[in-house]
């Protein structure tokens, strides 16, 4: 079975490492002392999860997961800068090998066979509070071979 939590943790860790900025899961990221991290940062939201169980003739399982990454910043320029880094973190490939530059550290036996953008909504500014966010929704296609 492909478990959801390890995928969510792996994607959050990938985003933080590849962008150099903090990434919270479902909430703003916090420092070890419990204070909110400085802007810009990313908030990752797990969305629908579709799992196809293994049929009798094939023991492999497949799953498709949607994740929404929200880049939170003080300016549109800062939000777009972080969104570019997030997009590259998930989608960029090595020109020679074709492999993703940033690997997802998934549970043993599970591989990510596809990554794509479902929606790239761009920036939106919250009225009056000086916060700009940029939302990108990704689809991860996972498999667990027999």
C-alpha positions in Angstrom: 0.0 0.0 0.0 1.2 3.5 -0.8 0.8 5.6 2.4 0.0 9.3 2.1 1.9 10.8 5.0 5.4 9.8 3.8 4.7 11.4 0.4 3.5 14.6 2.1 6.6 14.7 4.3 8.9 14.0 1.4 7.4 16.7 -0.8 7.6 19.3 2.0 11.3 18.4 2.7 12.1 18.6 -1.1 10.5 22.1 -1.3 12.4 23.4 1.8 15.7 21.9 0.6 15.5 22.9 -3.0 14.2 26.4 -2.4 16.2 27.2 0.6 13.1 28.6 2.3 10.9 27.0 5.0 7.8 24.9 4.1 5.0 24.2 6.5 2.4 21.5 5.9 -1.2 22.8 6.2 0.1 25.8 8.3 2.7 28.4 8.2 6.2 27.1 9.1 7.5 27.9 12.5 11.0 28.2 14.0 12.2 25.8 16.7 11.1 28.4 19.3 7.5 28.4 17.9 7.6 31.8 16.1 6.5 32.2 12.5 9.3 31.9 10.0 10.3 35.1 8.1 8.8 35.6 4.7 9.0 34.3 2.1 8.0 30.7 2.9 5.8 28.0 1.4 2.8 26.2 2.8 2.0 22.8 1.4 -1.6 21.6 1.4 -2.4 17.9 0.7 -5.5 17.7 -1.6 -7.4 14.7 -3.0 -5.7 11.3 -3.0 -6.7 8.7 -5.5 -5.4 5.1 -4.9 -6.0 2.2 -7.2 -5.5 -1.0 -5.3 -3.8 -4.0 -6.8 -6.0 -6.3 -9.0 -5.7 -10.1 -8.6 -3.3 -10.5 -11.6 -1.0 -7.6 -10.7 0.2 -6.8 -7.2 1.3 -3.3 -8.0 -0.6 -0.2 -6.7 -0.9 3.2 -8.2 -1.8 6.5 -6.6 -2.3 10.0 -7.8 -1.9 12.9 -5.3 -2.7 16.5 -5.6 -0.7 19.1 -3.6 -1.2 22.8 -3.4 2.0 24.8 -2.7 1.3 28.4 -1.6 4.2 30.8 -1.7 3.7 33.5 0.8 5.6 36.8 0.5 5.6 40.5 1.1 5.7 41.5 -2.6 4.6 40.2 -5.9 8.3 40.0 -7.0 9.2 37.9 -3.9 6.2 35.6 -4.4 7.1 35.0 -8.1 10.7 34.4 -7.2 9.7 31.7 -4.7 7.1 30.2 -7.1 9.8 29.9 -9.8 12.0 28.0 -7.3 9.1 25.7 -6.2 8.2 24.9 -9.8 11.8 24.1 -10.6 12.1 22.0 -7.4 9.3 19.8 -8.4 9.6 19.7 -12.2 13.2 20.4 -13.2 15.1 17.5 -14.8 18.7 16.7 -15.5 19.4 17.5 -19.2 21.6 14.4 -19.6 19.9 11.7 -17.6 16.3 12.9 -17.7 15.9 12.3 -14.0 14.4 14.8 -11.7 17.0 17.1 -10.1 15.3 16.9 -6.8 14.3 13.3 -5.8 11.4 12.6 -3.5 12.6 10.4 -0.5 9.6 8.0 -0.5 8.9 4.9 1.4 10.8 1.8 0.2 9.2 0.3 -2.9 7.3 3.4 -3.9 8.5 5.5 -6.9 7.2 8.7 -8.4 6.6 8.1 -12.1 5.1 11.4 -13.0 5.0 15.0 -11.8 3.0 17.8 -13.4 1.3 21.1 -12.7 -2.4 20.9 -12.3 -3.0 24.7 -11.9 -0.6 27.6 -11.7 -2.9 30.4 -10.4 -0.3 33.2 -10.0 -0.4 35.9 -7.4 -3.1 37.2 -5.2 -2.7 40.1 -2.7 -4.7 40.0 0.5 -6.3 43.4 0.9 -4.8 45.6 3.6 -2.3 43.2 5.1 0.7 43.5 2.7 0.8 39.7 2.1 1.0 38.3 -1.4 0.5 34.6 -2.2 1.2 32.5 -5.3 -0.6 29.2 -5.6 0.6 26.2 -7.7 -1.1 22.8 -7.6 1.0 19.8 -8.5 0.0 16.2 -9.3 2.3 13.4 -8.3 1.7 10.0 -9.9 3.1 7.1 -7.7 3.5 3.4 -8.2 4.4 0.5 -6.0 5.5 -2.4 -8.1 5.0 -6.0 -7.0 
